[in-house]
Every structure is written in C-alpha cells, then in structure tokens.
Amino acid sequence: MKKILKIFRPLIGLNYSKPYWVLGVSILLAAILGTFAIQLKIDTDLANLLPEKNPHVKALDKLQATVGGETTMEVVIKSPSFEDNKSFARALIRKSLKLYDDKKDNYFLERAEFRKNTEFLENNALYFATSDELSDIKEYLHKEITKAKEEANPFLVSFEDEEETDADSEMTDFEESYDALIPSEYPISPDSTVMKVTFYPTGSKSDLSYLRRMFSSYDSLLAEMKPASYNKDMEVRYGGRLKRHMAEINSIMGDVFSSFATGISSVIILVMVYFSFKKYLNYRWGNSEEKELGFWKHLLRLPVPALVIGVPLLVSLCWTFGVTYFILGSLNTMTSVLFVILFGMGIDYGIHYYARYIEFRAEGTPILEALHKTYDNTGSAIVVSGLTTAFSLFVLILAQFRGFSEFGFIAGSGIILALACMLFVMPALLVIFERYNWIVFNERIVDESTAEQKESLFTRFPMSRSIVVMGLLISVIVGMNFQQLGFQYDFGELEPEFPEYEEYKKVAGQISSSDKRNPAYILADNQKQVLEIMDKLRHKMKRDSTSPTILDVEALPERFPPSESMAHEKLKEIARVRELLDDPFLRDQEDDQLDRLRKAAQTNEQLQISQMPDYFKSRFLTKEGEIGNFVIAYPSVGLADGEKSIAFKNDVGKVTLDNGKTFYAASTSIIAAEMLELMRKESPWMVGATFLMVFILMYFAFRSLRWTLIAMLPLTVGLLWLFGIMMLSGMMFNFYNLVVLPAILGIGEDNGVHLAHRYREEGKSSMWDVLSSTGQHVTIGSITTMLGFAGLLLTNHPGLRSIGTMAVIGIGMTLVTALTFLPALIQWLEDRNWIRF
C-alpha cells in the first residue's frame, strides 16, 4: 500500500504550490458532471431490477409490445341519487375528453369506459360458452326434461329421495362464467350510490411531468364543474393506482431530499462542533504567549472544518452521480438514497485526514511537512479502509439482481471518488485556509510530570478477558439461533400509505368487482398452442388440491371460435340446445335459468369480432385489433404476500408443452416474485463474497494473517450483535434492507483498520493513546455515517426506513465492538505475548 501511495505523493506538493488550480479544476469538473447528475430520475419499475435476459422480463416486454400496458385513471362518484351520479358522469366524460395538453399537443385522455351494452352478450352468451359448459347445459336440460316427464306421470313413485342430487349442479360452471361474462350495465355499488368512470390516458405513467399536468388540469375541471350543483351530497374522487403511482414517486423523491437535508445538516453541525471545540481547547492549552485570538474569533472560524471536509465531499458526489448518469442513466428505489448514504460514508475519510493534520500542526509541524506526514501515516489507513469498503461493495456488481449490482457500482465508485477528493483536493483547501489564517494552532505545552502520571494510570485496557469472553459468548448464542431471523414477505408492509388513495379505495371498494384480479399472461405463437397451454394449466389446477394458487384460466379462442369450421361446430351445439329448450315438456315452463338460456341461445350465424362490445374484447385483442394468442391465468391467492406470489409464479410461470416448447408467464406480480426469489437466493452469496473480499484486502494491507483476524473479529462480532438485536426486537430482513448488509461489512471494517493500524504505529501498551486519538476519530466517523443513514428514519417509505434502521444499528454495533471488544482483545493478546509488530 505504501508503494501505491508513494506513486501519488507528488500530488501533495501540487496541492501546496497550486492550491487554486487544483480546487478550481475540481469544482469545474463537479459543476459539469453535476448538471447531468440532477437529471437522474428514479425508476420504480420492478422489471428493470431483473436482468434483461430473464425469461419473465422478456415475456413481459413481448406482451407489452403485442398487447400494450395501459394504466387507467378512475373517477368514483358518490351521492344518494343514481340519476344524479349518471348525469354528472356523462357531463364529466364529455368535458374530460376535451382536456388538452398544450405541451404535447394532444388530448390528455383518449377514451372513457362507463356504460356497458350487455344486450349483445345476453342474446349470444352460448356462443361464448366453452365446449364443457355446453355439454353441461345439454346434460342439465336432459335432466330437466326427464324430471318434467316424471312429474307428469301420476303413477310414478320415487324411492330415491335420500340420494337425490342437485339438478342444477351441471349449471354451476356456466352460471359463474355467465356472471363474469355479462357484468352490470353500469359500474355501480349494490345500493347504486357509488358509480365509477374509467379513462385511458394518452401518456405513459412513467412520464411524471405529463401526470402532473393532467392531474392539475383535472383538479381545475372538477372545481369548475361543481359536483354539489348536481347533488348537494355528491363526492368525487379520482386517480386510482395511477395517482398513487405518482404519489409514490413524489414521496420517494421527497424522502430522498428531506433525508439528504436532515443527514447532511446534522453531519455538518457535528463536524463543525467537534473540530472547532477540539481546536479551541488545543489553542487554550497551548503556549500562553501565542494566544492572539479570543473566543469570538474562534467562533467565526466555526464553519472552517465543514468547508474543508464538505467541499471535497460534495465534489465527489457530483462526480459520482454524473458518472452514474452516463453509465446507468437512472436510479432505482434502492439507489435513490445513496446521496445521503455516500455523504455519511465519504466524510469519514475527511475526518481522519483533517484530524491527523491538525494534530501534526498543533505539534508545530510546518504545513507542507504536516500534509506529507498525514498522507504517509493516516493516508495509508484511509486508503486501506476506503478500498476495502469500495471493493466489498463492488462485489455486488456480480449479482444478477440489479438492486444489488447498481447499488454496489454507485456506492463503490462514490467511496473511491470521495477517497480521492479527500487525499488530493482537501490539501488544497487546507493550504488556502492556512494562508488566510483561518486555521489557527498553538503549540501545546506538555507537562512531563502529568504525562508520566497519566501513563502510570492508563497502562492497560481493563477487564480485557471478561469483555472478550462475554462478547464471544453472546456471538455464539446468536449464531446458534440464527434460524430465528425472519424475512418480511408481505409487500404491503413495505409500501407507504397514502391517505388520499386509501380514501379513494374506501369509496371505490363499494363497487362490486370480479374475483379475477392481478392476472398473469402467457403469450403463445398460435391458437393451437394457446389451447395446449390451457390444458396444461387446468391439469395442474386439478392435480394441486392441497395448496392451489390458480383461480381460473381463460383465452378468447376457447370462447370465441377462431375459424369458420369451429364456429360451425359451435352453432350446431347451440342449435341442439334450442331443440332441447323447445321440448314440449320445457317449452311452456317459466323458470329464470331456462329464460336466461332461451335468450342466450339465439345465435344462428357466425359472429365477427367487430360485433363484440369493446369492454369485452379489449382484454383479448392485440394493439392491431386481432385476437391475441395468449392465455390469462388468475390467482386464487393474495399476491401482496411474497410467499404466495412465489407459489403462484411457480405454478403458472413456466409451461412446457409436449413438443418441448416452453412459454413463460408475464405480469408485474410474476416479476416481483422472480425478483424476490433471486434476491433471496443471491443475498447469502453476496454477503459471503463481501466478507471474503474484506478479508483478502485486509490481509493484503496488513501482510499478516494474525493482524487481519484481529482487525476483522470485531466486525464479525458486531454483525452478530446486530442479528441478536433483530431477534430480540422482531426486526426482519426485507426486500430493501438486505442490500445494507454488504454495506455494513464494508463500513464496519473501517474502525478495526484504523485502530489496528494506529496501534501498530504507536507500539506496545499504547491502546489508551490510540483510543484517545484515533478512537475519537472513528467514533465521529461512525456517528456521521449513522447520521447519514438516520435521515432515512424520518422518511414516509417503510422500506427506506428499514434501510436506515438496520444501518444505524449495524454500524453502531461495529463501533461498540471496535471501541470495547477490539482493545480488550489486543490487551488480552498483548498480556500473553501473542502480539507481533
């Protein structure tokens, strides 16, 4: 490491001789890259967190290219009067479709869905019945005819009352299909007080500026229409999941900025107060003849430490996210918080460098010599810790889950750039501030008798054996109960709550809807494959009786005959049903089911796709208006539960036909399940690989297996203590905070590196001196990192909040073990002469 540092040592001289040039070029580059950094957007699309080659991602892309992925905007109207609701809805549709987007020179909304003309389907329902349903209907009619004949026979005596079965059982499947096929004319609640209108926007849900303009225009429209003028009790709510999507992105962006502001301000205040207080005490305890500055002049210099450390750090952040713009193009939900995290992590190196520099200057060392001595001594430690942290994060790049890989790339790059700025930009600021006398020192007078007395009092770390034994005992207990650590599968627990959306759901939930929600689509090449896929899935439905996840499977070719010959066959079946209904024993019967069948069996010629109502055929058609070759599978379980979502994905996600052809299902829930499974699979390997990388780099730095183990043991113990706290508090791993584990490993090893490196530098029996100097620095460094993460504790997003919680506890535990367990371990080994320098 010293050889590497020696190569770049001349840059320190450049900082001393050309400080304005170094600072100017750095800030200019930061300004250029910063203009791109602020253009980064947050991508919340889960599909983009999986590899592009993932078969489910490819299937989703193909489905969206074939069918499209329209996201609707919904409006719910509530009042005691159905007619008033209908009158307002019609006026709203007329005016909504006239809303114009001047920026895009297009209408905001392209069409609306409100009244459904069900008469066509009621008159032709049997044309859309499946072969099995038609067979059941014929069997039902045969039984009804037989029953009518028996009832007409006055001499018939039945002895089978106890074994009598329900005559309507054959109609059950068709009844359910009929109800799903033919909804109510208007989307209303059972008491007709709530009505819904569905609009289809012209823009994409990812275009936030479009959504903001549209919702702003819609707010103005609703205010202009005055719903109370239609009915004094009328309430109107709109947006649905589309508005929730915008609210979620706005919330995340707001959380990022608020946590960034909170974290940075608290870190800056801490750094200013700590270093200013430390320098003031040093100045007051120094040579009394050189005390030229009073308290108020010291107070004016309070911002100096924050500027000396903060400016290079902000430069590194601009560089980092400018590079991110060109490499990745956007941030995701996980990486969106890296602004505040990198600020908290990167400032550590500046704290160590600046703290050691002022120690050398307080001893009377000239500026250039102090810069060189700081670079040669502390520079080595912060390069080791910085590179170890960076490369432990770079390990995440190997992950297929892009939440890990992009986090690792940005965080690792940010650490290296922060390290470079602290080593080769900060010295320029120090020189500039020194020239203007904004950094003042007073050579401290050391009382030899006091120093000897102090040395006699603090010669060894107390209770070293007890601390080591207790720390290892706790770690072993936690390790033995490791299986108690849980994982949060419920996605709903990780999403923020939006009161406006919850109020909307409360009203919209009164409108009856089908149980068929959150479907997965399997796109085939032809209609023959569609029917084969349906057979495979239905076979799986029948076979899986213990934990079924498939509610129903459907495809238009099964209901709507795709060819003339198949249409002719179905018309023959319908004609047979008409013959049965015209049987003398049924012809004059008055029965609701028979009346429904008489109306549904009127079809006597082949229907065309153009004759079907839009609301029915739209979900089965491609963008070109053709019948789509895809199967729709509906889940019977709630997909907010990650485990059930994975089970549904395992049931429908992959279908292999008899000829070996394989098809993959596509939906956002399938993507979420695939992502969760991939993350759960990769996270142990990522943590293990990070741990191995930390070990290798520390061994390379210390050139000693013994010192590598000494420096790493507190990190391991601290991580186990974190797990112990999680077990006691009920905290669980989740989709978000898993990414923090490698980061904690990378950050936590810094403390052990700095303390062990300084102890080796000072020599035997120097632990108290190390703790009083470097111990302070690692404490402040860890606290600043914790404060950076602590900004996430104030966010509205539970997932981001869990990142902050785990990071604060984890870094806190590694700090505690570094300040207690590590000194006790070194003292215990020192007492047994196991320490080698």
Secondary structure, DSSP 8 states (H G I E B T S, - for coil): -HHHHHHHTHHHHHHHH-HHHHHHHHHHHHHHHHHHHTT--EE--GGGGS-TT-HHHHHHHHHHHHT-----EEEEEE-S-HHHHHHHHHHHHHHHTT-EETTTTEESEEEEE-----HHHHHSGGGGS-HHHHHHHHHHHHHHHHHHHHHH-TT-----STT---TTGGGHHHHHHHHHHS--SS-B-TTS-EEEEEEEESS-TT-HHHHHHHHHHHHHHHHHH-GGGT-TT-EEEE-HHHHHHHHHHHHHHHHHHHHHHHHHHHHHHHHHHHHHHHHHHHHHTB-GGG----HHHHHHTTTHHHHHHHHHHHHHHHHHHHHHHHHTSSEETTGGGHHHHHHHHHHHHHHHHHHHHHHHHHTT--HHHHHHHHHHHHHHHHHHHHHHHHHHHHGGGG-SSHHHHHHHHHHHHHHHHHHHHHHHTHHHHHHHHHHTT-S----B---HHHHHHHHHHSSS-TTHHHHHHHHHHHHHHHHHTGGG--B--BGGGGS---HHHHHHHHHHTTS---S--S-EEEE-SSHHHHHHHHHHHHHHHHH--SS--EEEEE-HHHHS--SHHHHHHHHHHHHHHHHHHTSHHHHT---HHHHHHHHHT---S---GGGS-HHHHGGGB-TTSSB--EEEEEESS-TTBHHHHHHHHHHHSEEE-TTS-EEEEE-HHHHHHHHHHHHHHHHHHHHHHHHHHHHHHHHHHH--HHHHHHHHHHHHHHHHHHHHHHHHHT--B-TTGGGHHHHHHHHHHHHHHHHHHHHHHH-TT-HHHHHHHHHHHHHHHHHHHHHHHHGGGG-S-HHHHHHHHHHHHHHHHHHHHHHTHHHHHHHHHHHTT----
